[in-house]
Amino acid sequence: MLLFFKVRVEPKDLSPDDLWKIWEKEADVLQGAMAAGKVVAAYKVAGQRRVVGIFNVESHDELDQVLMAGLPMAPYLVWEELVPVREYTSFADDVRRRWK
């Protein structure tokens, strides 16, 4: 199941140094998830504390487990969007078949 995400980092009472230490741990986790195929793409929004991308999870349960406990920055993340998406080529095939 593919999901588009947009997340904002809210550092709350973290010092800049503490924020970067946690973000470095988060970067390691995210790059590992990309290598494992659990994150299809991820982009840091320039000039903002935001990241956008695409998750690839098996279920809503897996998504909840990742978002609630699997991320070092979980306490500092505000999930602005989490939207199911599909490959456009698959959609195009459905259109050509007229949903048959």
HELIX and SHEET records of a PDB file:
HELIX    1   1 PRO A   16  ALA A   35  1                                  20    
HELIX    2   2 HIS A   60  ALA A   69  1                                  10    
HELIX    3   3 ALA A   74  TYR A   76  5                                   3    
HELIX    4   4 TYR A   88  ARG A   97  1                                  10    
SHEET    1   A 4 VAL A  39  LYS A  44  0                                        
SHEET    2   A 4 ARG A  50  ASN A  56 -1                                        
SHEET    3   A 4 LEU A   2  VAL A   9 -1                                        
SHEET    4   A 4 LEU A  77  VAL A  85 -1                                        
END                                                                             
